[in-house]
Amino acid sequence: MTEAIIVAIITASASVICQLLISAKTKKESDIKQAVKDKEFTDRLTHIEERLEQHNNYAEKLGDVAIALAKMQKDIEYLKGRN
């Protein structure tokens, strides 16, 4: 009977060890997948930030153009008044 108990203990121990190894492998694969998702998210966010910065530059340029147009309009009105 003691031999059967020893075999059962060895079998149970091997089973627990195998389950721990499988769990560690699954966790590692999950961590890798999450890291890939995080990298993709970061890349996409960086791309969006670059596009936003480009958009902001255009908005600033349009503001400068609007100011220049206003000045030109005043100059035109002044020149019309002189004639």
A tleap script that builds the chain and sets N, CA, C and O, in Angstrom:
source leaprc.protein.ff14SB
mol = sequence {
  NMET THR GLU ALA ILE ILE VAL ALA ILE ILE
  THR ALA SER ALA SER VAL ILE CYS GLN LEU
  LEU ILE SER ALA LYS THR LYS LYS GLU SER
  ASP ILE LYS GLN ALA VAL LYS ASP LYS GLU
  PHE THR ASP ARG LEU THR HIE ILE GLU GLU
  ARG LEU GLU GLN HIE ASN ASN TYR ALA GLU
  LYS LEU GLY ASP VAL ALA ILE ALA LEU ALA
  LYS MET GLN LYS ASP ILE GLU TYR LEU LYS
  GLY ARG CASN
}
set mol.1.N position { 0.805 -1.180 0.000 }
set mol.1.CA position { 0.000 0.000 0.000 }
set mol.1.C position { 0.859 1.259 0.000 }
set mol.1.O position { 0.491 2.258 -0.618 }
set mol.2.N position { 1.982 1.223 0.675 }
set mol.2.CA position { 2.852 2.393 0.708 }
set mol.2.C position { 3.403 2.699 -0.687 }
set mol.2.O position { 3.644 3.859 -1.022 }
set mol.3.N position { 3.601 1.655 -1.497 }
set mol.3.CA position { 4.088 1.881 -2.862 }
set mol.3.C position { 3.030 2.651 -3.670 }
set mol.3.O position { 3.367 3.528 -4.465 }
set mol.4.N position { 1.791 2.326 -3.465 }
set mol.4.CA position { 0.711 3.008 -4.180 }
set mol.4.C position { 0.628 4.477 -3.751 }
set mol.4.O position { 0.365 5.358 -4.570 }
set mol.5.N position { 0.852 4.726 -2.474 }
set mol.5.CA position { 0.825 6.108 -1.982 }
set mol.5.C position { 1.993 6.904 -2.576 }
set mol.5.O position { 1.823 8.057 -2.972 }
set mol.6.N position { 3.169 6.288 -2.635 }
set mol.6.CA position { 4.350 6.951 -3.199 }
set mol.6.C position { 4.111 7.265 -4.677 }
set mol.6.O position { 4.440 8.358 -5.139 }
set mol.7.N position { 3.546 6.323 -5.412 }
set mol.7.CA position { 3.256 6.529 -6.829 }
set mol.7.C position { 2.219 7.657 -6.978 }
set mol.7.O position { 2.345 8.495 -7.871 }
set mol.8.N position { 1.229 7.680 -6.137 }
set mol.8.CA position { 0.202 8.718 -6.202 }
set mol.8.C position { 0.799 10.093 -5.899 }
set mol.8.O position { 0.459 11.079 -6.553 }
set mol.9.N position { 1.675 10.154 -4.923 }
set mol.9.CA position { 2.326 11.425 -4.577 }
set mol.9.C position { 3.198 11.903 -5.733 }
set mol.9.O position { 3.181 13.084 -6.082 }
set mol.10.N position { 3.969 10.976 -6.330 }
set mol.10.CA position { 4.822 11.334 -7.473 }
set mol.10.C position { 3.967 11.809 -8.647 }
set mol.10.O position { 4.294 12.802 -9.297 }
set mol.11.N position { 2.893 11.111 -8.911 }
set mol.11.CA position { 2.004 11.478 -10.011 }
set mol.11.C position { 1.365 12.847 -9.759 }
set mol.11.O position { 1.294 13.683 -10.659 }
set mol.12.N position { 0.911 13.060 -8.551 }
set mol.12.CA position { 0.290 14.343 -8.210 }
set mol.12.C position { 1.311 15.478 -8.309 }
set mol.12.O position { 1.001 16.558 -8.812 }
set mol.13.N position { 2.521 15.226 -7.830 }
set mol.13.CA position { 3.576 16.239 -7.905 }
set mol.13.C position { 3.903 16.577 -9.351 }
set mol.13.O position { 4.038 17.748 -9.705 }
set mol.14.N position { 4.030 15.543 -10.193 }
set mol.14.CA position { 4.325 15.762 -11.610 }
set mol.14.C position { 3.187 16.549 -12.271 }
set mol.14.O position { 3.429 17.424 -13.102 }
set mol.15.N position { 1.971 16.233 -11.899 }
set mol.15.CA position { 0.819 16.936 -12.455 }
set mol.15.C position { 0.830 18.409 -12.064 }
set mol.15.O position { 0.571 19.273 -12.901 }
set mol.16.N position { 1.122 18.698 -10.820 }
set mol.16.CA position { 1.173 20.077 -10.333 }
set mol.16.C position { 2.295 20.836 -11.045 }
set mol.16.O position { 2.105 21.978 -11.464 }
set mol.17.N position { 3.457 20.205 -11.180 }
set mol.17.CA position { 4.588 20.845 -11.851 }
set mol.17.C position { 4.240 21.149 -13.315 }
set mol.17.O position { 4.542 22.230 -13.821 }
set mol.18.N position { 3.607 20.189 -13.982 }
set mol.18.CA position { 3.199 20.406 -15.373 }
set mol.18.C position { 2.199 21.559 -15.480 }
set mol.18.O position { 2.299 22.385 -16.387 }
set mol.19.N position { 1.263 21.615 -14.584 }
set mol.19.CA position { 0.287 22.702 -14.603 }
set mol.19.C position { 0.958 24.058 -14.365 }
set mol.19.O position { 0.591 25.047 -14.999 }
set mol.20.N position { 1.928 24.110 -13.466 }
set mol.20.CA position { 2.656 25.351 -13.227 }
set mol.20.C position { 3.432 25.780 -14.473 }
set mol.20.O position { 3.455 26.963 -14.811 }
set mol.21.N position { 4.068 24.821 -15.159 }
set mol.21.CA position { 4.804 25.127 -16.385 }
set mol.21.C position { 3.865 25.636 -17.479 }
set mol.21.O position { 4.176 26.602 -18.176 }
set mol.22.N position { 2.725 24.985 -17.621 }
set mol.22.CA position { 1.745 25.404 -18.619 }
set mol.22.C position { 1.233 26.810 -18.295 }
set mol.22.O position { 1.092 27.648 -19.185 }
set mol.23.N position { 0.960 27.054 -17.028 }
set mol.23.CA position { 0.479 28.365 -16.605 }
set mol.23.C position { 1.528 29.447 -16.878 }
set mol.23.O position { 1.187 30.531 -17.350 }
set mol.24.N position { 2.787 29.165 -16.587 }
set mol.24.CA position { 3.857 30.132 -16.829 }
set mol.24.C position { 3.989 30.420 -18.324 }
set mol.24.O position { 4.177 31.568 -18.726 }
set mol.25.N position { 3.889 29.372 -19.147 }
set mol.25.CA position { 3.992 29.559 -20.593 }
set mol.25.C position { 2.824 30.402 -21.106 }
set mol.25.O position { 3.021 31.303 -21.921 }
set mol.26.N position { 1.632 30.116 -20.640 }
set mol.26.CA position { 0.452 30.863 -21.052 }
set mol.26.C position { 0.566 32.325 -20.636 }
set mol.26.O position { 0.214 33.219 -21.406 }
set mol.27.N position { 1.055 32.571 -19.423 }
set mol.27.CA position { 1.221 33.943 -18.944 }
set mol.27.C position { 2.249 34.667 -19.793 }
set mol.27.O position { 2.049 35.830 -20.142 }
set mol.28.N position { 3.338 34.009 -20.131 }
set mol.28.CA position { 4.370 34.631 -20.963 }
set mol.28.C position { 3.809 34.984 -22.341 }
set mol.28.O position { 4.069 36.073 -22.853 }
set mol.29.N position { 3.047 34.077 -22.943 }
set mol.29.CA position { 2.439 34.351 -24.246 }
set mol.29.C position { 1.454 35.511 -24.152 }
set mol.29.O position { 1.388 36.358 -25.042 }
set mol.30.N position { 0.693 35.537 -23.067 }
set mol.30.CA position { -0.264 36.622 -22.857 }
set mol.30.C position { 0.465 37.956 -22.693 }
set mol.30.O position { 0.027 38.976 -23.226 }
set mol.31.N position { 1.572 37.946 -21.959 }
set mol.31.CA position { 2.351 39.170 -21.780 }
set mol.31.C position { 2.919 39.660 -23.112 }
set mol.31.O position { 2.953 40.863 -23.367 }
set mol.32.N position { 3.360 38.744 -23.949 }
set mol.32.CA position { 3.897 39.112 -25.263 }
set mol.32.C position { 2.797 39.727 -26.122 }
set mol.32.O position { 3.009 40.753 -26.769 }
set mol.33.N position { 1.622 39.099 -26.127 }
set mol.33.CA position { 0.496 39.641 -26.905 }
set mol.33.C position { 0.119 41.032 -26.406 }
set mol.33.O position { -0.155 41.924 -27.209 }
set mol.34.N position { 0.103 41.221 -25.101 }
set mol.34.CA position { -0.236 42.526 -24.537 }
set mol.34.C position { 0.816 43.557 -24.897 }
set mol.34.O position { 0.483 44.707 -25.181 }
set mol.35.N position { 2.092 43.159 -24.889 }
set mol.35.CA position { 3.160 44.088 -25.260 }
set mol.35.C position { 3.016 44.515 -26.720 }
set mol.35.O position { 3.245 45.678 -27.052 }
set mol.36.N position { 2.640 43.586 -27.587 }
set mol.36.CA position { 2.431 43.913 -28.998 }
set mol.36.C position { 1.264 44.889 -29.132 }
set mol.36.O position { 1.357 45.864 -29.878 }
set mol.37.N position { 0.178 44.639 -28.424 }
set mol.37.CA position { -0.974 45.549 -28.463 }
set mol.37.C position { -0.593 46.934 -27.949 }
set mol.37.O position { -0.993 47.946 -28.524 }
set mol.38.N position { 0.179 46.976 -26.871 }
set mol.38.CA position { 0.615 48.257 -26.314 }
set mol.38.C position { 1.494 49.009 -27.315 }
set mol.38.O position { 1.370 50.225 -27.463 }
set mol.39.N position { 2.375 48.288 -27.995 }
set mol.39.CA position { 3.251 48.909 -28.997 }
set mol.39.C position { 2.422 49.464 -30.148 }
set mol.39.O position { 2.669 50.582 -30.600 }
set mol.40.N position { 1.445 48.702 -30.628 }
set mol.40.CA position { 0.578 49.177 -31.703 }
set mol.40.C position { -0.197 50.423 -31.268 }
set mol.40.O position { -0.335 51.377 -32.033 }
set mol.41.N position { -0.696 50.399 -30.039 }
set mol.41.CA position { -1.438 51.546 -29.510 }
set mol.41.C position { -0.535 52.770 -29.420 }
set mol.41.O position { -0.938 53.872 -29.792 }
set mol.42.N position { 0.674 52.581 -28.932 }
set mol.42.CA position { 1.619 53.679 -28.804 }
set mol.42.C position { 1.977 54.246 -30.176 }
set mol.42.O position { 2.049 55.462 -30.354 }
set mol.43.N position { 2.202 53.358 -31.142 }
set mol.43.CA position { 2.515 53.810 -32.501 }
set mol.43.C position { 1.357 54.614 -33.088 }
set mol.43.O position { 1.564 55.656 -33.711 }
set mol.44.N position { 0.158 54.127 -32.885 }
set mol.44.CA position { -1.018 54.820 -33.414 }
set mol.44.C position { -1.204 56.175 -32.729 }
set mol.44.O position { -1.525 57.169 -33.380 }
set mol.45.N position { -1.001 56.203 -31.434 }
set mol.45.CA position { -1.113 57.453 -30.694 }
set mol.45.C position { -0.060 58.452 -31.167 }
set mol.45.O position { -0.354 59.638 -31.316 }
set mol.46.N position { 1.149 57.985 -31.400 }
set mol.46.CA position { 2.209 58.853 -31.910 }
set mol.46.C position { 1.823 59.422 -33.273 }
set mol.46.O position { 2.033 60.604 -33.542 }
set mol.47.N position { 1.261 58.577 -34.125 }
set mol.47.CA position { 0.830 59.024 -35.451 }
set mol.47.C position { -0.263 60.092 -35.328 }
set mol.47.O position { -0.238 61.094 -36.043 }
set mol.48.N position { -1.202 59.879 -34.437 }
set mol.48.CA position { -2.278 60.854 -34.227 }
set mol.48.C position { -1.708 62.169 -33.696 }
set mol.48.O position { -2.144 63.245 -34.108 }
set mol.49.N position { -0.744 62.090 -32.792 }
set mol.49.CA position { -0.128 63.304 -32.257 }
set mol.49.C position { 0.594 64.076 -33.361 }
set mol.49.O position { 0.539 65.305 -33.401 }
set mol.50.N position { 1.272 63.352 -34.259 }
set mol.50.CA position { 1.959 64.010 -35.367 }
set mol.50.C position { 0.953 64.718 -36.278 }
set mol.50.O position { 1.181 65.848 -36.711 }
set mol.51.N position { -0.161 64.040 -36.561 }
set mol.51.CA position { -1.189 64.647 -37.404 }
set mol.51.C position { -1.794 65.875 -36.721 }
set mol.51.O position { -2.061 66.882 -37.376 }
set mol.52.N position { -2.009 65.792 -35.419 }
set mol.52.CA position { -2.559 66.919 -34.672 }
set mol.52.C position { -1.599 68.104 -34.706 }
set mol.52.O position { -2.022 69.247 -34.881 }
set mol.53.N position { -0.321 67.833 -34.539 }
set mol.53.CA position { 0.675 68.901 -34.592 }
set mol.53.C position { 0.681 69.558 -35.975 }
set mol.53.O position { 0.776 70.779 -36.092 }
set mol.54.N position { 0.579 68.741 -37.007 }
set mol.54.CA position { 0.520 69.266 -38.369 }
set mol.54.C position { -0.732 70.136 -38.547 }
set mol.54.O position { -0.669 71.210 -39.144 }
set mol.55.N position { -1.850 69.669 -38.030 }
set mol.55.CA position { -3.095 70.432 -38.105 }
set mol.55.C position { -2.956 71.760 -37.365 }
set mol.55.O position { -3.396 72.798 -37.859 }
set mol.56.N position { -2.351 71.727 -36.192 }
set mol.56.CA position { -2.165 72.955 -35.417 }
set mol.56.C position { -1.291 73.950 -36.175 }
set mol.56.O position { -1.534 75.156 -36.123 }
set mol.57.N position { -0.278 73.451 -36.875 }
set mol.57.CA position { 0.578 74.343 -37.660 }
set mol.57.C position { -0.226 75.025 -38.759 }
set mol.57.O position { -0.047 76.215 -39.018 }
set mol.58.N position { -1.114 74.269 -39.405 }
set mol.58.CA position { -1.959 74.869 -40.433 }
set mol.58.C position { -2.891 75.915 -39.822 }
set mol.58.O position { -3.107 76.974 -40.411 }
set mol.59.N position { -3.430 75.627 -38.675 }
set mol.59.CA position { -4.331 76.576 -38.012 }
set mol.59.C position { -3.581 77.867 -37.682 }
set mol.59.O position { -4.130 78.957 -37.846 }
set mol.60.N position { -2.343 77.760 -37.221 }
set mol.60.CA position { -1.550 78.955 -36.924 }
set mol.60.C position { -1.287 79.748 -38.205 }
set mol.60.O position { -1.373 80.976 -38.214 }
set mol.61.N position { -0.967 79.033 -39.282 }
set mol.61.CA position { -0.701 79.714 -40.553 }
set mol.61.C position { -1.959 80.417 -41.051 }
set mol.61.O position { -1.874 81.532 -41.566 }
set mol.62.N position { -3.116 79.790 -40.909 }
set mol.62.CA position { -4.363 80.423 -41.332 }
set mol.62.C position { -4.658 81.671 -40.512 }
set mol.62.O position { -5.186 82.653 -41.034 }
set mol.63.N position { -4.322 81.632 -39.253 }
set mol.63.CA position { -4.487 82.822 -38.412 }
set mol.63.C position { -3.604 83.954 -38.904 }
set mol.63.O position { -4.037 85.105 -38.956 }
set mol.64.N position { -2.353 83.631 -39.270 }
set mol.64.CA position { -1.446 84.646 -39.808 }
set mol.64.C position { -1.972 85.198 -41.128 }
set mol.64.O position { -1.882 86.399 -41.380 }
set mol.65.N position { -2.522 84.324 -41.971 }
set mol.65.CA position { -3.089 84.751 -43.252 }
set mol.65.C position { -4.280 85.677 -43.013 }
set mol.65.O position { -4.431 86.677 -43.715 }
set mol.66.N position { -5.112 85.365 -42.052 }
set mol.66.CA position { -6.274 86.206 -41.750 }
set mol.66.C position { -5.823 87.595 -41.303 }
set mol.66.O position { -6.422 88.595 -41.700 }
set mol.67.N position { -4.792 87.666 -40.494 }
set mol.67.CA position { -4.275 88.963 -40.040 }
set mol.67.C position { -3.723 89.750 -41.227 }
set mol.67.O position { -3.968 90.949 -41.364 }
set mol.68.N position { -2.972 89.049 -42.084 }
set mol.68.CA position { -2.406 89.716 -43.268 }
set mol.68.C position { -3.523 90.219 -44.182 }
set mol.68.O position { -3.415 91.318 -44.726 }
set mol.69.N position { -4.575 89.453 -44.359 }
set mol.69.CA position { -5.701 89.882 -45.192 }
set mol.69.C position { -6.396 91.108 -44.595 }
set mol.69.O position { -6.795 92.018 -45.321 }
set mol.70.N position { -6.531 91.122 -43.315 }
set mol.70.CA position { -7.157 92.275 -42.661 }
set mol.70.C position { -6.320 93.530 -42.884 }
set mol.70.O position { -6.860 94.605 -43.148 }
set mol.71.N position { -5.008 93.390 -42.777 }
set mol.71.CA position { -4.136 94.539 -43.017 }
set mol.71.C position { -4.242 95.006 -44.470 }
set mol.71.O position { -4.293 96.205 -44.745 }
set mol.72.N position { -4.274 94.044 -45.396 }
set mol.72.CA position { -4.405 94.403 -46.802 }
set mol.72.C position { -5.730 95.097 -47.072 }
set mol.72.O position { -5.795 96.045 -47.854 }
set mol.73.N position { -6.769 94.629 -46.433 }
set mol.73.CA position { -8.089 95.231 -46.620 }
set mol.73.C position { -8.079 96.683 -46.133 }
set mol.73.O position { -8.651 97.563 -46.776 }
set mol.74.N position { -7.430 96.921 -45.001 }
set mol.74.CA position { -7.322 98.293 -44.491 }
set mol.74.C position { -6.522 99.154 -45.459 }
set mol.74.O position { -6.880 100.303 -45.716 }
set mol.75.N position { -5.435 98.596 -45.997 }
set mol.75.CA position { -4.628 99.345 -46.961 }
set mol.75.C position { -5.441 99.676 -48.218 }
set mol.75.O position { -5.345 100.785 -48.742 }
set mol.76.N position { -6.228 98.731 -48.695 }
set mol.76.CA position { -7.056 98.959 -49.880 }
set mol.76.C position { -8.073 100.051 -49.604 }
set mol.76.O position { -8.284 100.935 -50.435 }
set mol.77.N position { -8.704 99.992 -48.438 }
set mol.77.CA position { -9.678 101.021 -48.066 }
set mol.77.C position { -8.999 102.389 -47.992 }
set mol.77.O position { -9.571 103.396 -48.408 }
set mol.78.N position { -7.789 102.417 -47.465 }
set mol.78.CA position { -7.047 103.674 -47.373 }
set mol.78.C position { -6.742 104.213 -48.759 }
set mol.78.O position { -6.933 105.398 -49.033 }
set mol.79.N position { -6.261 103.323 -49.642 }
set mol.79.CA position { -5.932 103.763 -50.991 }
set mol.79.C position { -7.171 104.221 -51.761 }
set mol.79.O position { -7.090 105.168 -52.543 }
set mol.80.N position { -8.308 103.570 -51.554 }
set mol.80.CA position { -9.561 104.005 -52.190 }
set mol.80.C position { -9.945 105.384 -51.692 }
set mol.80.O position { -10.458 106.190 -52.468 }
set mol.81.N position { -9.721 105.671 -50.465 }
set mol.81.CA position { -10.057 106.953 -49.877 }
set mol.81.C position { -9.191 108.069 -50.390 }
set mol.81.O position { -9.622 109.223 -50.390 }
set mol.82.N position { -8.007 107.780 -50.819 }
set mol.82.CA position { -7.083 108.805 -51.317 }
set mol.82.C position { -7.485 109.265 -52.708 }
set mol.82.O position { -7.224 110.413 -53.066 }
set mol.83.N position { -8.098 108.424 -53.488 }
set mol.83.CA position { -8.446 108.783 -54.875 }
set mol.83.C position { -9.667 109.586 -54.947 }
set mol.83.O position { -10.092 109.967 -56.037 }
savepdb mol mol.pdb
quit
